[in-house]
Amino acid sequence: MSFKKKLKSAIHFILGCIPTRKYDVHVINLSANELLKGRVALITGGTSGIGFHMAKAFLRSGAAVIITGRSEERLQRACVELNEGNIYGGRLFSVVMDNTRVDLFQDCFQIALDQLKANEFPHIDILVNNAGVLGVSMPNATEDEFDKVIDTNLKGVFFLSQLVGKYMKENKVEGNILNVGSSSCLRPATSAYTLSKWGIRGLTLGLAKSLAPYGITVNGIAPGPTATPMLLEDSQSNITNNSNPIGRYVLPEEIANMAVVLVSSMGRTIVGDMIYMTGGAGIITYDDINYSF
């Protein structure tokens, strides 16, 4: 059984043993607006979960959006869903890209730029480093699992940020880089995943200091346990999470709303920060993590 399936099974078992209550959460989504009008965002891992909802929120806010993913089929399916009713025609694009294939980043980035040029968009001015995978904790981690997580969650982010940072600087693009961290970057680290998110936290600070003089604003957003396919079964509608102080999972729509604010003009004075949207996980409690070895 894969780690992802084991994690889901463990969550379902725990939730099944604890008296729960249903949450009726009303997320106030940003109405259609022009906060990102004229902007172009490249969002990695945009076929599902947080990345998908960020793409939806960015489109709703007037941006053109390029989503990446490893599967052409999943990308096309996501684009169809995002563009339901054809309301974002000409503003939604996709590029097949694997975050572990740093050697192909330049080619993938050029494909994205060519698509934009063909549709008369001048440049990319927002990068959202969202793509990520989970991994096994000590004492059962393997080297291959460790490398996959670090390569996807940290190495890929490092080199894509370097590529896009150079592009923005050389083309005098005043834009944004937004890194998706995690409440894990506040926790003691016993997994490659947690280590990768500590790395994202440090990289966000370094990129912000290096790129701020060129008008490039870098920040991070750190979700807690979130109701995405990474943690929950597609059919699971109960978002109760008794180990989180707010008693439930964070919703990806909530993360997406904040992402719009952070990359808009309203967020220009937030620099090098990590905005924690964890429901308290990691900030005021570590109770949802088992640290036994």
C-alpha positions as CSV (number, residue, x, y, z in Angstrom):
1,M,0.0,0.0,0.0
2,S,1.4,3.5,-0.9
3,F,2.1,6.1,1.8
4,K,-0.7,8.2,0.5
5,K,-3.3,5.4,0.9
6,K,-1.8,4.5,4.3
7,L,-2.2,8.1,5.4
8,K,-5.7,8.3,4.2
9,S,-6.6,5.0,5.9
10,A,-5.1,6.2,9.2
11,I,-7.0,9.5,9.0
12,H,-10.3,7.7,8.3
13,F,-9.6,5.2,11.2
14,I,-8.9,8.0,13.7
15,L,-11.9,10.0,12.6
16,G,-14.0,6.9,12.9
17,C,-13.0,6.4,16.5
18,I,-13.7,9.9,17.6
19,P,-17.2,11.4,18.0
20,T,-17.4,14.0,15.3
21,R,-19.7,16.8,14.2
22,K,-20.4,17.8,10.7
23,Y,-19.2,21.3,9.6
24,D,-21.3,23.5,7.4
25,V,-18.6,25.9,6.3
26,H,-19.5,28.8,4.2
27,V,-16.4,30.0,2.3
28,I,-16.7,33.6,1.1
29,N,-15.1,33.5,-2.3
30,L,-13.9,36.6,-3.9
31,S,-16.5,37.8,-6.4
32,A,-15.4,38.3,-10.0
33,N,-13.0,41.3,-9.8
34,E,-10.1,43.0,-11.5
35,L,-7.4,42.6,-8.8
36,L,-5.2,40.6,-11.2
37,K,-6.4,42.1,-14.5
38,G,-3.6,42.1,-17.1
39,R,-1.5,39.7,-15.0
40,V,-0.3,36.3,-16.1
41,A,0.3,33.5,-13.6
42,L,2.2,30.2,-13.9
43,I,0.9,27.8,-11.3
44,T,2.6,24.4,-10.9
45,G,0.6,21.4,-9.9
46,G,-2.6,23.1,-11.0
47,T,-4.7,20.0,-11.9
48,S,-6.2,19.5,-8.5
49,G,-6.3,20.6,-4.9
50,I,-4.9,24.0,-3.9
51,G,-3.3,24.7,-7.3
52,F,-6.6,24.1,-9.1
53,H,-8.5,26.4,-6.7
54,M,-5.8,29.1,-7.0
55,A,-6.1,28.9,-10.8
56,K,-9.9,29.3,-10.5
57,A,-9.5,32.3,-8.1
58,F,-6.9,33.9,-10.3
59,L,-9.1,33.6,-13.4
60,R,-12.0,35.0,-11.5
61,S,-9.8,38.0,-10.6
62,G,-8.9,38.8,-14.2
63,A,-5.6,37.0,-14.7
64,A,-4.5,34.8,-17.5
65,V,-3.3,31.4,-16.0
66,I,-1.0,28.6,-17.1
67,I,-1.3,25.4,-15.1
68,T,1.3,22.7,-15.1
69,G,1.1,19.0,-14.3
70,R,2.8,15.7,-15.3
71,S,-0.2,14.4,-17.2
72,E,-1.6,15.9,-20.4
73,E,-4.9,14.1,-19.8
74,R,-5.3,15.5,-16.3
75,L,-4.3,19.0,-17.6
76,Q,-7.0,18.9,-20.3
77,R,-9.6,17.7,-17.8
78,A,-8.7,20.5,-15.4
79,C,-8.8,23.1,-18.1
80,V,-12.3,21.9,-19.2
81,E,-13.5,22.1,-15.6
82,L,-11.9,25.5,-15.0
83,N,-13.3,27.0,-18.2
84,E,-16.8,25.6,-17.8
85,G,-19.2,27.7,-19.9
86,N,-16.2,29.0,-21.8
87,I,-16.1,32.1,-19.7
88,Y,-12.3,32.3,-19.6
89,G,-11.6,31.7,-23.3
90,G,-8.2,32.9,-24.3
91,R,-6.9,33.3,-20.7
92,L,-6.3,29.6,-19.7
93,F,-3.4,27.5,-20.8
94,S,-1.5,24.4,-19.8
95,V,2.0,23.0,-20.0
96,V,3.1,19.4,-19.2
97,M,5.9,19.8,-16.7
98,D,7.4,17.4,-14.1
99,N,8.9,19.3,-11.2
100,T,11.7,16.7,-10.8
101,R,12.9,17.3,-14.4
102,V,14.9,20.4,-13.9
103,D,16.7,19.7,-17.2
104,L,13.4,20.4,-19.0
105,F,12.4,23.5,-17.2
106,Q,13.7,25.9,-19.8
107,D,11.9,24.1,-22.6
108,C,8.6,24.0,-20.7
109,F,8.9,27.6,-19.8
110,Q,9.5,28.5,-23.4
111,I,6.4,26.6,-24.5
112,A,4.4,28.6,-21.9
113,L,5.9,31.9,-23.3
114,D,5.1,30.9,-26.9
115,Q,1.4,30.2,-26.0
116,L,1.2,33.6,-24.3
117,K,2.8,35.3,-27.3
118,A,0.4,33.7,-29.7
119,N,-2.5,35.1,-27.6
120,E,-0.8,38.6,-27.2
121,F,0.1,38.4,-23.6
122,P,3.5,40.2,-23.0
123,H,5.0,38.2,-20.2
124,I,4.6,36.0,-17.1
125,D,4.6,38.1,-13.9
126,I,3.4,35.6,-11.3
127,L,4.9,32.3,-10.4
128,V,3.1,30.0,-7.9
129,N,5.3,27.1,-6.7
130,N,2.5,24.8,-5.6
131,A,3.4,21.3,-6.9
132,G,4.3,18.9,-4.1
133,V,4.2,15.3,-2.9
134,L,4.1,13.6,0.5
135,G,6.6,11.0,1.8
136,V,7.3,8.4,4.4
137,S,8.6,9.5,7.8
138,M,11.4,7.9,9.9
139,P,12.1,5.1,10.6
140,N,10.6,3.7,7.4
141,A,11.8,6.1,4.7
142,T,13.8,4.9,1.8
143,E,16.4,6.8,-0.2
144,D,14.2,6.8,-3.3
145,E,11.2,8.2,-1.5
146,F,13.4,10.8,0.1
147,D,14.8,11.9,-3.2
148,K,11.4,12.1,-4.9
149,V,10.0,14.4,-2.2
150,I,13.0,16.7,-2.1
151,D,13.4,16.8,-5.9
152,T,9.7,17.7,-6.3
153,N,9.1,20.0,-3.3
154,L,12.4,21.8,-2.9
155,K,14.9,21.2,-5.7
156,G,12.3,21.9,-8.4
157,V,11.1,25.0,-6.6
158,F,14.6,26.3,-6.3
159,F,15.5,25.9,-9.9
160,L,12.2,27.1,-11.3
161,S,12.3,30.2,-9.1
162,Q,15.9,30.8,-10.3
163,L,14.7,30.5,-13.9
164,V,11.7,32.8,-13.5
165,G,13.6,35.2,-11.2
166,K,16.2,35.7,-14.0
167,Y,13.5,36.1,-16.6
168,M,11.7,38.8,-14.6
169,K,14.9,40.7,-13.8
170,E,16.2,40.6,-17.4
171,N,12.8,41.7,-18.8
172,K,12.2,44.3,-16.1
173,V,9.0,42.5,-15.0
174,E,7.8,43.6,-11.6
175,G,6.0,40.6,-10.5
176,N,5.4,38.0,-7.7
177,I,6.7,34.6,-6.7
178,L,4.4,32.8,-4.2
179,N,5.7,29.6,-2.6
180,V,3.2,27.1,-1.1
181,G,4.7,26.0,2.2
182,S,3.0,24.1,5.0
183,S,2.4,24.1,8.7
184,S,5.1,21.4,8.6
185,C,7.7,24.1,8.3
186,L,7.0,24.9,12.0
187,R,7.3,21.2,13.1
188,P,10.2,19.0,14.3
189,A,11.3,17.2,11.1
190,T,11.2,13.5,10.8
191,S,10.2,13.3,7.1
192,A,11.5,14.5,3.8
193,Y,8.2,16.4,3.4
194,T,8.8,18.4,6.5
195,L,12.4,19.0,5.6
196,S,11.3,20.2,2.2
197,K,8.8,22.7,3.7
198,W,11.5,24.0,6.1
199,G,13.6,24.6,2.9
200,I,10.7,26.4,1.3
201,R,10.5,28.7,4.3
202,G,14.2,29.6,4.0
203,L,14.1,29.9,0.2
204,T,11.2,32.3,0.5
205,L,13.3,34.6,2.7
206,G,16.3,34.4,0.4
207,L,14.4,35.0,-2.8
208,A,12.5,37.9,-1.2
209,K,15.7,39.7,-0.2
210,S,17.5,39.0,-3.5
211,L,14.6,40.0,-5.8
212,A,12.9,42.9,-3.9
213,P,15.3,45.5,-5.4
214,Y,14.0,44.6,-8.9
215,G,10.3,45.0,-7.9
216,I,9.7,41.3,-7.5
217,T,7.8,40.4,-4.4
218,V,8.3,37.0,-2.9
219,N,6.1,35.4,-0.2
220,G,4.9,32.1,1.0
221,I,1.5,30.7,2.1
222,A,1.5,27.8,4.5
223,P,-1.7,25.7,4.7
224,G,-2.4,23.3,7.5
225,P,-4.1,20.0,6.8
226,T,-6.3,20.8,3.8
227,A,-9.3,19.1,2.3
228,T,-7.6,18.0,-1.0
229,P,-7.2,14.7,-2.7
230,M,-3.7,14.4,-1.2
231,L,-5.3,13.8,2.2
232,L,-9.0,12.9,1.7
233,E,-10.8,10.5,-0.5
234,D,-12.8,12.2,-3.3
235,S,-16.0,10.9,-1.8
236,Q,-15.3,12.2,1.7
237,S,-17.4,15.2,2.5
238,N,-16.9,15.4,6.3
239,I,-14.0,17.8,6.8
240,T,-13.9,17.4,10.6
241,N,-10.4,17.1,11.9
242,N,-10.4,16.9,15.7
243,S,-6.6,17.1,15.9
244,N,-6.6,20.6,14.5
245,P,-7.5,23.4,16.9
246,I,-10.3,24.8,14.6
247,G,-11.8,21.2,14.5
248,R,-11.7,20.8,10.7
249,Y,-9.6,20.8,7.6
250,V,-8.7,24.0,5.9
251,L,-10.5,24.4,2.5
252,P,-8.5,25.0,-0.7
253,E,-10.8,27.8,-1.6
254,E,-9.7,29.6,1.6
255,I,-6.0,29.3,0.6
256,A,-6.8,30.5,-3.0
257,N,-8.6,33.6,-1.7
258,M,-5.5,34.6,0.3
259,A,-3.2,33.9,-2.7
260,V,-5.0,36.4,-4.8
261,V,-4.5,39.1,-2.1
262,L,-0.8,38.2,-1.7
263,V,0.1,38.5,-5.4
264,S,-2.1,41.6,-6.0
265,S,-1.1,45.2,-5.5
266,M,-2.7,44.9,-2.0
267,G,0.2,42.6,-1.0
268,R,3.1,44.7,-2.2
269,T,4.4,45.5,1.3
270,I,4.2,41.9,2.5
271,V,7.7,40.8,1.6
272,G,9.5,37.5,2.5
273,D,6.6,36.5,4.8
274,M,5.0,33.1,5.2
275,I,1.2,33.5,5.8
276,Y,0.1,30.7,8.0
277,M,-3.4,29.4,7.2
278,T,-3.2,26.3,9.4
279,G,-6.2,26.4,11.7
280,G,-3.6,26.3,14.4
281,A,-1.8,23.2,13.4
282,G,1.9,23.5,14.0
283,I,1.5,27.0,15.4
284,I,-0.2,26.2,18.7
285,T,-0.1,22.4,18.7
286,Y,1.7,19.4,17.2
287,D,-0.9,16.9,18.4
288,D,-1.9,15.8,14.9
289,I,1.6,14.3,14.3
290,N,2.9,11.0,15.8
291,Y,6.6,11.4,16.6
292,S,7.3,7.9,17.8
293,F,10.3,6.3,16.1
